[in-house]
Amino acid sequence: MMTRQIVIGGDQRELTGDEKAAVLLLSLGPDFGRPILEELDEIEIKALSRTMVRMGPITQDMLDSLFAEFVTSISANGTISGNSDTTQRLLLSFLPSERVDAIMEEIRGPAGRNMWEKLSNVQEDILASYLKNEYPQTVAVVLSKIDTEHASKVLAALPEDLAMDVVKRMLALDPVQKDILEKIESTLRTEFMSTLSHSKRRDSHEQMAEIFNSFDRQTEARFITSLEEADRDGAERIKALMFTFEDLSRLDATALQSLIGKMDKKDLALALKGANEQVKEFFFTNMSARSGKLLKDDMEAMGPVRLKDVDEAQSRMVSTAKDMAARGEIVIAKGKADEQMVA
């Protein structure tokens, strides 16, 4: 993952590759940006759209630096702000509204390939708060379609009388007709998911885990140690939510090989150079004898390496795994410690 440089006392920062592409397209606007976007596939459009939504304000100085990098004389007035509205307007200039709605829903809402997967990633208290106002039969259908473990948490968060009624209905639930199921999905999408995308309360521990994931190893250890002293339960919850380089050892062989194929060979050698023996053994076990020997030779030839360089290489590897998951090439299964990332 490319690091961002924040200049203290100002808003200047170094843009990543995705951000540079997003800024360029936003600055070109619908008329000139459309021909470029029409050449991209849906995965690339989604990746750029995510970047636009999350990017925030771009200053004039940052624009000037970017345009100079591409050896252009373009200049713009004011600043560009990458957010949901500007991204949606740009996409609507060349895509049907239904396709734009689907793209924006995926970006804004919980992750998932369909409505039921998305609901399985909504916090149980938020989903329960919505469902408690629905008919018990509707609640029974919804809980029968979402992930079982998540359904149990939602059921436990419902008022007791309603929960028992829902349990009885689930026990006697017949196969739901397709038109009824589609109506329920449509209602959830328009009445719940659209509202959730604008008002959902993000779990603070999950947000902090992502921040900790971006720390280098020494900074992470310092903050975790301090937090353990002040709030051990909170620290443990954050650690459980963090996705680290060591978690890559939970990949199955196929997913690991896919990840290795995406990595720069130098980064792979550098990342494993600083890994513990268990992680090293896992990687070598899932590689061919020839590839493993070449990698070991590369690691030996490096000699001593800086811990900072190892941390950065491992961070890039974790980032690549997350990007692959976002593209659907692998799936990151969250939850219990023994769950895996599978292809």
C-alpha positions as CSV (number, residue, x, y, z in Angstrom):
1,M,0.0,0.0,0.0
2,M,1.5,3.4,-1.0
3,T,1.9,5.6,2.0
4,R,0.2,9.0,2.2
5,Q,2.3,12.0,3.2
6,I,0.4,14.6,5.2
7,V,2.2,17.9,5.4
8,I,1.9,19.3,9.0
9,G,0.2,22.7,9.0
10,G,-1.4,22.2,5.6
11,D,-3.6,19.9,3.5
12,Q,-1.0,18.8,1.0
13,R,-0.6,15.0,0.8
14,E,0.8,12.5,-1.6
15,L,-1.9,10.8,-3.8
16,T,-2.0,7.1,-4.5
17,G,-2.4,5.7,-8.0
18,D,-6.2,5.2,-7.6
19,E,-6.6,8.7,-6.2
20,K,-4.6,10.2,-9.1
21,A,-6.9,8.5,-11.6
22,A,-10.0,9.6,-9.6
23,V,-8.9,13.3,-9.4
24,L,-8.1,13.4,-13.1
25,L,-11.6,12.0,-14.0
26,L,-13.3,14.3,-11.6
27,S,-11.5,17.3,-13.0
28,L,-12.3,16.3,-16.6
29,G,-16.0,16.2,-15.7
30,P,-18.8,14.2,-17.4
31,D,-18.2,15.4,-20.9
32,F,-14.5,14.6,-21.1
33,G,-14.4,11.9,-18.5
34,R,-17.2,9.8,-20.1
35,P,-15.1,8.5,-23.0
36,I,-12.4,7.3,-20.6
37,L,-14.9,5.6,-18.2
38,E,-16.7,3.9,-21.1
39,E,-13.4,2.0,-21.7
40,L,-13.3,0.6,-18.2
41,D,-15.0,-2.6,-17.0
42,E,-17.4,-2.7,-14.0
43,I,-14.7,-3.8,-11.5
44,E,-12.5,-0.8,-12.5
45,I,-15.4,1.6,-12.3
46,K,-16.3,0.3,-8.8
47,A,-12.7,0.7,-7.7
48,L,-12.5,4.2,-8.9
49,S,-16.0,5.1,-7.5
50,R,-14.9,3.8,-4.0
51,T,-11.8,6.0,-4.2
52,M,-13.9,9.1,-5.3
53,V,-16.3,8.6,-2.4
54,R,-13.6,8.3,0.2
55,M,-11.1,10.8,-1.1
56,G,-12.4,14.0,0.3
57,P,-11.1,17.5,-0.7
58,I,-8.3,17.9,-3.2
59,T,-6.5,21.3,-3.0
60,Q,-5.4,23.4,-5.9
61,D,-1.7,22.7,-5.1
62,M,-2.4,19.0,-5.2
63,L,-4.1,19.5,-8.6
64,D,-1.2,21.5,-9.9
65,S,1.3,18.8,-8.8
66,L,-0.8,16.1,-10.4
67,F,-1.2,17.9,-13.7
68,A,2.5,18.7,-13.8
69,E,3.2,15.0,-13.3
70,F,1.3,14.2,-16.4
71,V,3.1,17.0,-18.3
72,T,-0.1,19.0,-18.9
73,S,-0.9,22.6,-18.8
74,I,-4.4,22.1,-17.4
75,S,-5.5,24.4,-14.5
76,A,-8.7,24.5,-12.5
77,N,-10.3,26.9,-10.2
78,G,-11.0,26.1,-6.6
79,T,-10.9,22.5,-5.3
80,I,-12.5,19.2,-6.2
81,S,-14.3,17.2,-3.6
82,G,-14.6,13.5,-4.0
83,N,-17.9,12.3,-2.3
84,S,-21.0,10.3,-3.0
85,D,-22.8,13.1,-4.8
86,T,-20.1,14.0,-7.2
87,T,-19.3,10.4,-7.9
88,Q,-23.0,9.5,-8.6
89,R,-23.4,12.5,-10.9
90,L,-20.4,11.5,-12.9
91,L,-21.6,7.9,-13.2
92,L,-25.1,9.0,-14.3
93,S,-23.6,10.8,-17.2
94,F,-22.8,7.5,-19.0
95,L,-24.5,4.7,-17.1
96,P,-28.1,3.7,-16.7
97,S,-29.6,4.9,-13.4
98,E,-30.3,1.3,-12.3
99,R,-26.6,0.3,-12.7
100,V,-25.5,3.5,-10.9
101,D,-27.8,2.7,-8.0
102,A,-26.4,-0.8,-7.8
103,I,-22.8,0.5,-7.8
104,M,-23.5,3.2,-5.2
105,E,-25.4,0.8,-3.0
106,E,-22.5,-1.6,-2.9
107,I,-20.1,1.3,-2.1
108,R,-22.2,2.9,0.5
109,G,-23.8,-0.1,2.1
110,P,-22.5,-3.2,3.8
111,A,-20.4,-5.6,1.7
112,G,-22.2,-8.5,0.0
113,R,-23.1,-9.8,-3.4
114,N,-26.8,-9.8,-2.8
115,M,-29.4,-8.4,-0.3
116,W,-29.1,-11.3,2.1
117,E,-25.3,-11.1,2.3
118,K,-25.5,-7.4,2.8
119,L,-28.0,-7.8,5.7
120,S,-25.6,-10.4,7.2
121,N,-23.0,-7.6,7.5
122,V,-25.4,-5.1,9.2
123,Q,-24.9,-4.7,12.9
124,E,-27.4,-6.9,14.7
125,D,-28.8,-4.1,16.9
126,I,-29.5,-1.9,13.9
127,L,-31.2,-4.7,11.9
128,A,-33.2,-5.8,15.0
129,S,-34.3,-2.2,15.5
130,Y,-35.7,-2.1,12.0
131,L,-37.3,-5.6,12.0
132,K,-39.1,-5.1,15.3
133,N,-41.6,-2.9,13.4
134,E,-42.2,-5.5,10.7
135,Y,-44.7,-8.3,10.6
136,P,-43.4,-11.4,12.5
137,Q,-43.8,-13.5,9.3
138,T,-41.6,-11.0,7.4
139,V,-39.0,-11.1,10.2
140,A,-39.1,-14.9,10.0
141,V,-38.4,-14.9,6.3
142,V,-35.5,-12.4,6.6
143,L,-33.9,-14.4,9.4
144,S,-34.2,-17.6,7.5
145,K,-32.3,-16.1,4.6
146,I,-29.4,-14.4,6.3
147,D,-26.2,-16.0,7.8
148,T,-27.2,-18.3,10.7
149,E,-24.8,-16.9,13.2
150,H,-25.9,-13.4,12.5
151,A,-29.6,-14.4,12.6
152,S,-29.1,-15.7,16.1
153,K,-27.7,-12.4,17.3
154,V,-30.5,-10.4,15.6
155,L,-33.1,-12.8,17.2
156,A,-31.5,-12.3,20.6
157,A,-31.8,-8.5,20.2
158,L,-35.5,-8.5,19.4
159,P,-38.2,-8.0,22.0
160,E,-38.8,-11.3,23.7
161,D,-42.5,-11.7,22.7
162,L,-41.7,-10.9,19.1
163,A,-38.7,-13.2,19.1
164,M,-40.7,-16.2,20.3
165,D,-43.4,-15.5,17.7
166,V,-40.7,-15.4,15.0
167,V,-39.2,-18.7,16.2
168,K,-42.6,-20.4,15.9
169,R,-43.1,-19.0,12.4
170,M,-39.6,-20.1,11.3
171,L,-40.3,-23.6,12.5
172,A,-43.4,-23.7,10.4
173,L,-42.1,-21.7,7.5
174,D,-42.9,-23.1,4.1
175,P,-40.8,-22.3,0.9
176,V,-41.5,-18.6,0.2
177,Q,-43.0,-17.8,-3.2
178,K,-40.5,-15.9,-5.5
179,D,-42.7,-12.9,-6.0
180,I,-43.1,-12.4,-2.2
181,L,-39.4,-12.8,-1.6
182,E,-38.7,-10.2,-4.4
183,K,-41.1,-7.8,-2.7
184,I,-39.4,-8.2,0.6
185,E,-36.0,-7.6,-1.0
186,S,-37.3,-4.5,-2.8
187,T,-38.8,-3.1,0.5
188,L,-35.5,-3.8,2.4
189,R,-33.5,-2.1,-0.4
190,T,-35.7,1.0,-0.6
191,E,-36.7,1.5,3.0
192,F,-33.8,0.1,5.0
193,M,-30.6,-0.2,3.0
194,S,-30.9,3.3,1.4
195,T,-31.4,4.9,4.8
196,L,-28.7,2.8,6.4
197,S,-26.1,4.0,3.8
198,H,-26.6,7.6,5.0
199,S,-27.2,7.1,8.7
200,K,-25.6,3.8,9.8
201,R,-23.6,3.9,13.0
202,R,-20.3,2.3,12.4
203,D,-18.9,0.2,15.1
204,S,-16.1,2.3,16.8
205,H,-14.0,-0.8,17.5
206,E,-14.1,-1.8,13.9
207,Q,-13.1,1.7,12.8
208,M,-10.3,1.8,15.3
209,A,-9.1,-1.7,14.1
210,E,-8.7,-0.3,10.6
211,I,-6.7,2.6,11.9
212,F,-4.5,0.3,13.9
213,N,-4.0,-1.8,10.7
214,S,-2.4,1.2,9.1
215,F,0.2,1.7,11.8
216,D,3.7,0.5,11.5
217,R,4.6,-2.4,13.8
218,Q,6.2,-0.3,16.6
219,T,3.3,2.3,16.6
220,E,0.7,-0.5,16.7
221,A,2.5,-2.2,19.6
222,R,2.8,1.1,21.5
223,F,-0.9,1.9,21.2
224,I,-2.1,-1.6,21.9
225,T,0.0,-1.8,25.1
226,S,-1.3,1.5,26.3
227,L,-4.9,0.6,25.5
228,E,-4.5,-2.8,27.3
229,E,-3.6,-0.9,30.4
230,A,-6.6,1.4,30.2
231,D,-9.2,-0.9,28.6
232,R,-8.2,-4.5,28.2
233,D,-11.6,-5.6,26.9
234,G,-11.6,-2.9,24.2
235,A,-8.0,-3.8,23.3
236,E,-8.9,-7.4,22.8
237,R,-11.9,-6.6,20.7
238,I,-9.8,-4.4,18.5
239,K,-7.1,-7.0,18.1
240,A,-9.8,-9.6,17.1
241,L,-11.0,-7.2,14.4
242,M,-7.6,-6.4,13.0
243,F,-6.4,-8.2,9.8
244,T,-2.7,-8.6,10.0
245,F,0.1,-10.2,7.9
246,E,0.0,-13.2,10.2
247,D,-3.7,-13.7,9.4
248,L,-2.6,-14.6,5.8
249,S,-1.6,-18.0,7.2
250,R,-5.4,-18.7,7.4
251,L,-5.7,-18.8,3.6
252,D,-6.3,-22.1,1.9
253,A,-3.7,-23.2,-0.7
254,T,-5.6,-21.9,-3.7
255,A,-6.2,-18.5,-2.2
256,L,-2.6,-18.2,-1.1
257,Q,-1.3,-19.1,-4.5
258,S,-3.6,-16.5,-6.1
259,L,-2.2,-13.9,-3.7
260,I,1.5,-14.9,-4.3
261,G,0.8,-14.6,-8.1
262,K,-0.2,-10.9,-7.6
263,M,2.8,-10.0,-5.5
264,D,6.0,-8.4,-6.6
265,K,8.8,-11.0,-6.0
266,K,10.9,-8.5,-4.0
267,D,8.0,-7.6,-1.8
268,L,7.2,-11.2,-1.2
269,A,10.8,-12.0,-0.2
270,L,11.0,-8.9,2.0
271,A,7.7,-9.6,3.7
272,L,8.7,-13.2,4.5
273,K,12.2,-12.2,5.6
274,G,10.7,-10.7,8.7
275,A,7.9,-13.2,9.3
276,N,7.8,-15.8,12.1
277,E,8.8,-19.4,11.3
278,Q,5.2,-20.6,11.4
279,V,4.2,-18.2,8.6
280,K,7.3,-18.9,6.6
281,E,6.6,-22.6,6.8
282,F,3.0,-22.1,5.7
283,F,4.1,-20.2,2.6
284,F,6.8,-22.6,1.6
285,T,4.5,-25.6,2.1
286,N,2.0,-24.2,-0.3
287,M,4.6,-23.4,-3.0
288,S,6.4,-25.7,-5.5
289,A,9.8,-26.9,-4.4
290,R,11.5,-24.8,-7.2
291,S,9.5,-21.6,-6.3
292,G,10.3,-22.1,-2.6
293,K,14.0,-22.5,-3.3
294,L,14.1,-19.4,-5.5
295,L,12.3,-17.4,-2.8
296,K,14.7,-18.6,-0.1
297,D,17.7,-17.7,-2.3
298,D,16.2,-14.2,-2.8
299,M,15.7,-13.8,1.0
300,E,19.3,-14.9,1.7
301,A,20.7,-12.6,-0.9
302,M,19.0,-9.6,0.8
303,G,21.2,-9.8,3.9
304,P,20.0,-7.7,6.8
305,V,16.9,-5.6,6.1
306,R,15.3,-2.8,8.0
307,L,12.2,-3.6,10.0
308,K,10.5,-0.5,8.5
309,D,11.0,-2.0,5.0
310,V,9.6,-5.4,6.2
311,D,6.6,-3.7,7.7
312,E,5.9,-1.8,4.5
313,A,6.2,-5.0,2.3
314,Q,3.9,-6.9,4.7
315,S,1.4,-4.0,4.6
316,R,1.4,-4.1,0.8
317,M,0.7,-7.8,0.9
318,V,-2.2,-7.4,3.3
319,S,-3.5,-4.6,1.1
320,T,-3.3,-6.7,-2.0
321,A,-5.3,-9.5,-0.2
322,K,-8.0,-7.0,0.7
323,D,-8.1,-5.6,-2.8
324,M,-8.5,-9.2,-4.1
325,A,-11.4,-9.7,-1.7
326,A,-13.0,-6.5,-2.9
327,R,-12.9,-7.7,-6.5
328,G,-14.4,-11.1,-5.5
329,E,-11.2,-13.1,-6.2
330,I,-11.1,-14.3,-2.6
331,V,-13.5,-13.9,0.3
332,I,-12.4,-12.7,3.7
333,A,-14.5,-14.6,6.2
334,K,-14.7,-12.6,9.4
335,G,-15.7,-14.0,12.8
336,K,-14.2,-16.9,14.6
337,A,-10.5,-17.3,14.8
338,D,-10.5,-20.6,12.9
339,E,-12.4,-19.2,9.9
340,Q,-10.4,-18.9,6.7
341,M,-10.1,-16.8,3.6
342,V,-11.1,-19.0,0.8
343,A,-11.0,-18.6,-3.0
